[in-house]
Amino acid sequence: MSPPIAESPRRWTWAQRHAMFLVGVSPIIANVIGSVFNILYNQTQIQPLLSPAQMERFHACWQVFNLFVYPVAIACYVVPLWQLRRVHHALLDHHPVEPETLAAARRRVIHLPWWFLLVAAIGWLSCIPVFPLAIASAGEPLSGLVVWHLITSFVIASLIAVTQSFFAVELTAQATLFPVFFQDSNPASVPGAVPLSIRARGILWAFSAVVCPVISLVMLLIVPDAANLSPMFGVTVAVVAISFGLITSWMLGRWVTAPVMQLQRAASNVARGNLNVRVKLLRSDDFGHLIERFNRMVDGLQHREKLQETFGRHVGREAAKQIMRQSDGHNGSEQVISVMFVDVRNFTRQSSKLSPTQVVHALNLFFAEAVEVIESHGGMVNKFLGDGFMAIFGVGGSSVDHGPKAVAAGQELVTSMANQKALMQEAGWEEFAIGIGINTGPAVVGCIGSPKRQEYTAIGDTVNIASRVESLTKPLGHPLLITQSTRDTLPERFPAIALPEQMVKGKTTALAVFAVPDHTDALDQIDNNRVSASPTVPDQDLQNTPGRR
């Protein structure tokens, strides 16, 4: 026996293999723009207000700050990325990772935007007390206007850098790190993780896209003479703030529309009957839970369809649908239906000449064709009876013309079996013939039996009469017989042949029966526009015709 073919390992993209680098550099652009704004603001608004000694202390402060504080902030941000590096490489190489280690790494991946938000906020906002204190240490009086300008400069720069960087890190981590760290799990289900919810993201978006630009412009306006010193600076701040607001809106739109569009496409596929679709987007927020529940729903629908398909092979597809629709499996309902019984003629004699395997093979050929014919006319084969079967039409109000459909199915079945005599002879069945009886009337249809074992079937006098009528087909010499109640559902000019009334087992009065020609005979009679007369009944006591064999 050859060994099983191993599944080829997943191929990673360049971005997924270099995810640590991409996540690390993702906030650079926003921070560079924030720094450029801060430098320009200091040059145009703050430095003209400083004395030479204060200016010297100001330059010394930002040089020392950039030399020591920024490297510490960068190191703090890089630490979690460095800690993830070993697990990241192991997952890329498809090496096993300890469950506890992997769970901790997954939490760290989800928390990366929060970690950077904290580090960047501390780095930027710590400038607010440091720079005024450094300038004041020059020994000269510090103007309150300078302090206000410093606060304005660092608040606006931090608003620009921190909020935009949060979204940049989150988007980059989702695109590059999530596919590697969450190959077989849902990011939204990681224990201990605190992702940003949709509501909180909306608030952060509003803060970045609306509040930050407004605060930036208001702070510039309320600073004394700030706009007069450099009118174009206010315009520049407005352009930068609006641009970042639009960028934030785009990132949020991408964050929201991607899962919505995928869910919409998947739901459309499910509505069209395609249950093989799944949403594979990895999200750690509320969308992650929604995607997981959607995929579970589709799994449930697929399992239900498979169960119904398997179940339907045993009780019939239509019966399976009816059973699954019923709220109470113990109760049947009374319905007017048409019942058909089909039986193989001379089954005992023919089966004695064949092996059991040959008998089953021949019966399967017959049943396969019969089921297709019955279902094509809206009926369902309710049960197999060894050498025959019982079919019912009009269950659950599925058809108001179930009588004509049952008769049409019987006609087609007779014609089909006549055309397949050669095939049945090849299977070893020399003289293959069937008898069909159809009756229309009320019956109780539903799941009947004990709580532990039930059967979906129809019970009532209508069923019994259909069985008795089928047993008359051999002595009367007609393969397809119907009762008066079924005849009443057919058009008046339908070529049914009235036969002498028959006594059947279980009935004290004679039963009116009609012979129905197959499709070819019926068409000939309709074309010739003639009314069929009753055939000559064989010389025998028809009133004492035996019942079903």
C-alpha positions as a printed Julia matrix, in Angstrom:
549×3 Matrix{Float64}:
   0.0     0.0     0.0
   1.48    3.33   -1.02
   1.88    6.01    1.68
  -0.6     8.89    1.68
   0.39   11.98   -0.24
   1.45   14.69    2.21
  -0.23   18.03    1.88
   2.13   20.6     0.38
   3.17   23.29    2.88
   1.65   26.71    2.52
   3.61   29.19    0.44
   4.11   32.54    2.13
   4.16   35.9     0.4
   7.08   38.29    0.62
   5.08   40.56    2.94
   4.22   37.67    5.27
   7.85   36.53    5.43
   9.01   40.09    6.22
   6.05   41.0     8.4
   8.16   42.11   11.39
   9.98   44.68    9.28
   6.81   45.97    7.63
   4.96   46.33   10.94
   7.98   48.08   12.43
   8.2    50.69    9.67
   4.42   51.13    9.2
   4.15   54.12   11.61
   7.19   55.96   10.22
   5.36   58.13    7.68
   2.84   59.47   10.19
   5.56   60.22   12.76
   7.8    61.87   10.17
   4.94   64.16    9.13
   4.21   64.92   12.78
   7.88   65.75   13.35
   8.03   67.96   10.24
   4.98   69.85   11.47
   6.57   70.26   14.9
   9.82   71.6    13.43
   8.05   74.06   11.15
   5.83   75.25   13.97
   8.82   75.78   16.23
  10.69   77.73   13.57
   7.8    80.0    12.63
   5.92   80.43   15.9
   8.21   79.71   18.86
  11.79   80.66   17.99
  10.95   84.34   17.21
   9.67   84.65   20.8
  12.84   83.27   22.46
  15.91   85.17   23.64
  19.39   83.98   22.52
  19.91   82.14   25.83
  16.49   80.52   25.64
  17.11   79.59   22.01
  20.38   77.92   22.94
  18.66   75.97   25.72
  15.81   75.04   23.31
  18.25   73.58   20.75
  20.13   71.7    23.44
  16.85   70.26   24.74
  15.6    68.81   21.48
  19.07   67.42   20.66
  19.28   65.64   24.01
  15.66   64.57   23.76
  16.16   63.08   20.29
  19.41   61.45   21.39
  18.03   59.66   24.44
  14.22   59.67   24.58
  13.43   58.72   20.99
  15.83   55.74   20.96
  14.22   54.51   24.19
  10.75   54.88   22.68
  11.83   53.02   19.53
  13.4    50.26   21.62
  10.22   49.9    23.65
   8.23   49.55   20.45
  10.64   47.02   18.93
  10.67   44.79   22.04
   7.38   42.94   21.32
   8.37   42.54   17.67
  11.65   41.01   18.73
   9.84   38.67   21.11
   7.56   37.54   18.27
  10.45   36.91   15.91
  11.25   33.36   17.05
   7.64   32.16   16.92
   7.17   33.9    13.58
  10.12   32.06   12.03
   8.93   28.73   13.45
   5.45   29.19   11.96
   6.91   30.22    8.6
   8.98   27.01    8.58
   5.91   24.95    9.66
   7.62   23.91   12.89
   5.52   23.04   15.97
   5.14   25.69   18.66
   4.11   25.08   22.26
   0.43   25.94   22.76
   1.15   28.31   25.65
   3.86   30.09   23.66
   1.66   30.37   20.61
  -1.28   31.72   22.63
   0.94   34.39   24.21
   2.35   35.33   20.8
  -1.15   35.67   19.35
  -2.19   38.01   22.15
   0.93   40.08   21.55
   0.15   40.34   17.83
  -3.36   41.63   18.56
  -2.05   44.1    21.14
   0.67   45.6    18.88
  -1.43   48.68   17.89
  -2.27   49.34   21.53
   1.37   49.01   22.53
   2.52   51.47   19.92
  -0.3    53.86   20.84
   0.96   53.86   24.43
   4.64   54.23   23.52
   4.03   56.96   20.93
   1.67   58.9    23.18
   4.18   58.87   26.04
   7.0    59.86   23.68
   5.16   62.81   22.17
   3.27   64.08   25.21
   6.34   63.94   27.47
   7.69   66.83   25.39
   5.03   69.14   26.83
   6.56   69.41   30.35
  10.19   68.82   29.3
  10.66   71.67   26.8
   9.11   74.5    28.88
  11.14   73.4    31.9
  14.33   73.24   29.82
  13.78   76.74   28.4
  12.89   78.1    31.83
  16.19   76.74   33.18
  18.03   79.38   31.08
  17.41   81.82   33.96
  15.27   84.3    32.02
  11.51   84.87   32.46
   9.49   82.49   30.26
   6.53   84.03   28.48
   3.21   82.27   28.84
   2.81   82.7    25.08
   5.84   80.47   24.52
   4.38   77.8    26.81
   1.09   77.9    24.96
   2.85   77.61   21.61
   4.84   74.62   22.84
   1.7    72.89   24.07
  -0.03   73.62   20.74
   2.95   72.32   18.75
   3.26   68.99   20.54
  -0.49   68.33   20.87
  -1.11   68.83   17.16
   1.98   66.8    16.18
   1.01   63.95   18.51
  -2.59   63.95   17.23
  -1.27   63.64   13.68
   1.26   60.92   14.45
  -0.36   58.69   17.07
  -3.83   58.15   15.65
  -2.63   57.58   12.09
   0.08   55.21   13.29
  -2.44   53.14   15.24
  -4.43   52.39   12.07
  -1.27   51.83   10.04
   0.07   49.24   12.5
  -3.31   47.52   12.76
  -3.79   47.23    9.0
  -0.23   46.05    8.42
  -0.41   43.45   11.2
  -3.7    42.1     9.89
  -2.34   41.75    6.34
   1.05   40.25    7.22
   1.09   38.76   10.73
  -2.45   37.38   11.08
  -2.17   34.82    8.22
   0.95   33.39    9.87
  -0.09   33.39   13.52
  -3.74   32.44   13.01
  -3.52   29.64   10.45
  -5.96   27.39   12.31
  -7.76   29.74   14.69
  -9.91   32.84   14.82
  -8.16   36.02   16.07
 -11.42   37.13   17.69
 -11.4    34.05   19.96
  -7.94   34.47   21.5
  -8.27   34.38   25.32
  -7.07   37.53   27.05
  -6.83   39.6    23.87
  -8.36   43.1    23.84
  -8.89   44.18   20.23
 -10.4    47.5    19.25
 -14.16   47.1    18.87
 -16.11   48.57   15.96
 -17.65   51.18   18.25
 -14.27   52.19   19.7
 -12.81   52.29   16.19
 -15.58   54.67   15.14
 -14.77   56.92   18.07
 -11.07   56.83   17.24
 -11.85   57.57   13.61
 -14.0    60.54   14.6
 -11.23   61.74   16.88
  -8.59   61.44   14.16
 -10.64   62.64   11.18
 -12.77   65.3    12.86
 -11.6    66.23   16.35
  -7.88   66.42   15.55
  -8.19   68.85   12.6
 -10.64   71.03   14.52
  -8.46   71.11   17.64
  -5.41   71.93   15.52
  -7.09   74.9    13.85
  -8.73   76.15   17.06
  -5.42   76.07   18.93
  -3.79   78.08   16.16
  -6.59   80.63   16.2
  -6.59   81.2    19.95
  -2.8    81.6    20.17
  -2.19   85.4    20.25
  -0.98   86.73   16.91
  -0.1    83.25   15.68
  -1.98   83.59   12.43
  -0.64   87.1    11.85
   2.95   85.97   12.24
   2.53   83.34    9.56
  -0.87   83.26    7.81
   0.15   80.49    5.45
   1.06   78.29    8.38
  -2.58   78.08    9.4
  -3.5    77.08    5.85
  -0.76   74.44    5.87
  -2.01   73.01    9.15
  -5.55   72.88    7.77
  -4.41   71.05    4.62
  -2.34   68.54    6.6
  -5.14   67.97    9.11
  -7.78   67.49    6.41
  -5.47   65.19    4.44
  -4.88   63.02    7.47
  -8.59   63.01    8.18
  -9.26   61.71    4.68
  -6.52   59.1     5.03
  -8.01   57.94    8.31
 -11.44   57.75    6.7
 -10.0    55.66    3.86
  -8.29   53.27    6.26
 -11.43   52.9     8.34
 -13.5    52.41    5.2
 -11.13   49.71    4.02
 -11.28   48.12    7.46
 -15.08   48.04    7.45
 -15.93   47.48    3.79
 -13.59   44.49    3.29
 -15.45   42.14    5.67
 -18.84   43.56    4.71
 -18.21   42.92    1.01
 -16.89   39.42    1.64
 -19.85   38.57    3.87
 -22.22   39.97    1.25
 -20.67   37.86   -1.53
 -20.65   34.76    0.66
 -24.27   35.28    1.69
 -25.26   35.65   -1.97
 -23.52   32.37   -2.8
 -25.28   30.63    0.07
 -28.62   32.02   -1.11
 -27.9    30.49   -4.53
 -27.27   27.11   -2.91
 -23.46   27.13   -2.83
 -22.57   25.89    0.65
 -18.86   25.44   -0.07
 -18.16   29.15    0.4
 -16.35   30.42    3.5
 -15.19   33.88    4.6
 -11.46   33.54    5.24
 -10.77   37.09    6.4
  -8.93   37.14    9.75
 -10.17   39.81   12.14
  -9.74   40.21   15.88
 -12.62   42.66   16.42
 -16.4    42.24   16.27
 -16.16   41.29   12.61
 -14.07   38.3    13.63
 -16.92   36.94   15.75
 -19.41   37.71   12.97
 -17.28   35.91   10.36
 -16.84   32.92   12.68
 -20.58   32.67   13.29
 -21.29   33.01    9.58
 -18.88   30.19    8.75
 -20.41   28.04   11.48
 -23.85   28.77   10.08
 -22.73   27.63    6.63
 -21.15   24.52    8.18
 -24.48   23.8     9.87
 -26.38   24.29    6.62
 -23.94   22.02    4.82
 -24.29   19.38    7.52
 -28.08   19.72    7.37
 -28.06   19.34    3.6
 -25.81   16.28    3.84
 -28.06   14.82    6.52
 -31.15   15.53    4.45
 -29.51   14.03    1.37
 -28.47   10.89    3.26
 -31.83   10.72    5.0
 -33.61   11.29    1.7
 -31.94    8.26    0.15
 -33.7     6.1     2.73
 -37.1     7.72    3.01
 -37.19    9.8    -0.18
 -36.15   13.41   -0.67
 -39.66   14.8    -0.39
 -40.38   12.72    2.72
 -37.16   13.96    4.29
 -38.22   17.57    3.67
 -41.64   16.92    5.18
 -40.14   15.25    8.26
 -37.71   18.11    8.86
 -40.53   20.66    8.52
 -42.66   18.99   11.17
 -42.38   20.5    14.62
 -43.8    17.42   16.33
 -42.7    14.11   14.85
 -45.48   12.15   16.66
 -48.38   13.83   14.9
 -49.6    13.16   11.38
 -52.11   15.28    9.5
 -55.09   14.24    7.46
 -54.65   15.13    3.8
 -56.29   14.27    0.5
 -53.66   12.42   -1.52
 -53.27    9.95   -4.34
 -51.68    6.62   -3.42
 -49.98    4.3    -5.89
 -49.0     0.68   -5.32
 -46.64   -1.0    -7.78
 -45.88   -4.71   -7.75
 -43.67   -6.98   -9.87
 -45.63   -9.78  -11.51
 -44.62  -13.41  -10.88
 -41.85  -12.35   -8.5
 -41.74  -15.64   -6.58
 -41.47  -17.77   -9.69
 -38.85  -15.58  -11.33
 -36.73  -15.15   -8.22
 -36.58  -18.92   -7.72
 -34.66  -19.15  -11.0
 -32.07  -16.51  -10.06
 -29.47  -16.07   -7.35
 -30.2   -13.48   -4.64
 -27.57  -11.19   -6.18
 -29.27  -11.36   -9.57
 -32.66  -10.67   -8.0
 -31.36   -7.6    -6.18
 -29.62   -6.36   -9.33
 -32.82   -6.67  -11.38
 -34.91   -4.99   -8.7
 -32.44   -2.13   -8.41
 -32.68   -1.52  -12.16
 -36.45   -1.39  -11.83
 -36.48    0.78   -8.7
 -33.95    3.25  -10.13
 -36.15    3.91  -13.15
 -39.36    3.9   -11.09
 -38.12    6.47   -8.56
 -37.08    8.85  -11.35
 -40.5     8.55  -12.98
 -42.43    9.04   -9.74
 -40.39   12.06   -8.62
 -40.52   13.66  -12.07
 -44.31   13.82  -11.62
 -44.17   15.36   -8.15
 -44.67   12.15   -6.19
 -42.46   10.37   -3.71
 -41.7     6.71   -3.2
 -42.71    6.23    0.4
 -41.58    2.64    1.01
 -40.2    -0.37   -0.81
 -42.17   -3.57   -0.32
 -39.71   -6.22   -1.41
 -40.93   -6.75   -4.98
 -42.79   -3.43   -5.2
 -43.27   -0.05   -3.63
 -45.8     2.47   -2.42
 -45.78    6.05   -3.72
 -47.86    9.04   -2.67
 -48.73   12.25   -4.5
 -49.94   15.61   -3.15
 -48.35   15.39    0.31
 -48.37   18.7     2.2
 -50.46   20.37   -0.49
 -47.5    20.18   -2.88
 -49.91   19.67   -5.76
 -53.62   20.27   -6.26
 -53.68   18.03   -9.34
 -52.01   15.05   -7.7
 -54.55   12.63   -9.2
 -53.66   13.39  -12.85
 -49.97   13.44  -11.94
 -50.21   10.01  -10.31
 -51.97    8.6   -13.38
 -49.41   10.19  -15.73
 -46.61    8.68  -13.63
 -48.31    5.26  -13.82
 -48.65    5.52  -17.59
 -45.02    6.52  -18.02
 -43.89    3.75  -15.7
 -45.78    1.09  -17.69
 -44.33    2.41  -20.95
 -40.84    2.64  -19.49
 -40.89   -0.93  -18.2
 -42.15   -2.17  -21.57
 -39.25   -0.42  -23.26
 -36.75   -1.93  -20.84
 -37.67   -5.56  -21.28
 -34.41   -6.23  -23.13
 -32.4    -4.72  -20.27
 -34.27   -6.81  -17.71
 -33.74   -9.94  -19.79
 -30.01   -9.24  -19.74
 -30.28   -9.1   -15.95
 -31.86  -12.57  -16.0
 -35.52  -11.56  -15.71
 -37.2   -13.27  -18.65
 -40.76  -12.0   -18.28
 -40.71   -8.71  -16.43
 -44.11   -7.08  -15.9
 -45.65   -4.83  -13.28
 -49.08   -4.0   -11.94
 -50.1    -0.54  -10.73
 -53.09    0.5    -8.63
 -53.99    4.11   -7.84
 -56.57    5.53   -5.43
 -57.34    9.08   -4.3
 -58.78   10.09   -0.96
 -58.09   11.2     2.61
 -55.28    9.65    4.64
 -53.23   10.49    7.7
 -49.72   11.45    6.55
 -46.79   11.95    8.88
 -44.36   10.27   11.26
 -46.04    7.3    12.88
 -44.57    4.91   15.42
 -42.95    4.91   18.83
 -40.81    7.78   20.17
 -37.72    5.63   19.51
 -38.58    4.36   16.05
 -40.84    6.13   13.59
 -41.78    5.87    9.96
 -43.02    8.56    7.63
 -45.97    7.08    5.8
 -49.65    7.39    4.93
 -52.32    5.39    6.72
 -56.01    5.04    6.03
 -58.63    3.32    3.92
 -57.38    5.18    0.86
 -54.07    3.35    1.16
 -55.71   -0.03    1.67
 -57.94    0.38   -1.38
 -54.96    1.35   -3.56
 -53.24   -1.87   -2.49
 -56.33   -3.94   -3.28
 -56.72   -2.28   -6.69
 -53.13   -3.14   -7.59
 -53.85   -6.8    -6.78
 -56.62   -6.74   -9.44
 -54.25   -5.88  -12.29
 -53.24   -9.48  -12.98
 -56.7   -11.15  -13.04
 -58.21   -8.23  -14.99
 -55.38   -8.2   -17.51
 -54.56   -4.48  -17.24
 -51.24   -3.2   -15.86
 -52.7     0.11  -14.6
 -55.98    0.4   -12.69
 -57.53    3.4   -10.93
 -60.56    3.91   -8.71
 -63.61    6.09   -9.24
 -62.21    8.77   -6.89
 -59.07    9.01   -9.0
 -61.09    8.98  -12.23
 -63.04   11.97  -10.92
 -59.81   14.03  -10.81
 -59.17   13.45  -14.52
 -60.63   15.32  -17.49
 -63.99   14.0   -18.7
 -62.57   12.97  -22.1
 -59.65   11.11  -20.55
 -59.56    7.63  -22.16
 -60.17    5.54  -19.04
 -61.82    2.15  -19.59
 -64.64    1.36  -17.17
 -64.43   -2.23  -15.91
 -67.03   -4.31  -14.07
 -67.21   -3.46  -10.39
 -65.0    -5.65   -8.23
 -65.24   -7.05   -4.75
 -62.05   -6.61   -2.78
 -60.93   -7.83    0.6
 -62.19   -5.74    3.49
 -65.06   -4.15    1.54
 -68.72   -5.15    1.64
 -69.62   -3.28   -1.52
 -68.22   -3.6    -5.0
 -65.5    -1.2    -6.1
 -65.62    0.73   -9.39
 -62.3     0.41  -11.23
 -60.99    1.79  -14.51
 -58.17    0.62  -16.75
 -55.8     3.28  -18.01
 -53.85    2.74  -21.24
 -50.19    3.63  -21.42
 -49.03    6.82  -23.12
 -49.11    5.41  -26.65
 -52.59    3.97  -26.37
 -53.93    7.13  -24.72
 -52.61    9.34  -27.49
 -54.12    7.08  -30.16
 -57.51    7.23  -28.49
 -57.41   11.02  -28.11
 -56.35   11.5   -31.74
 -59.15    9.29  -33.0
 -61.58   11.14  -30.71
 -63.32    7.96  -29.68
 -64.63    6.78  -26.36
 -63.19    3.52  -25.12
 -65.52    0.71  -24.25
 -65.04   -1.81  -21.53
 -63.06   -4.85  -22.65
 -64.31   -8.34  -22.41
 -63.67   -9.61  -18.93
 -62.15  -13.1   -18.73
 -64.6   -15.9   -18.01
 -64.18  -16.03  -14.26
 -65.93  -15.03  -11.05
 -64.72  -11.42  -10.86
 -66.79  -10.79   -7.76
 -64.57  -13.26   -5.92
 -61.25  -12.08   -7.27
 -58.58  -12.68   -4.64
 -56.96   -9.67   -2.98
 -53.32   -8.63   -2.89
 -50.9   -11.52   -3.04
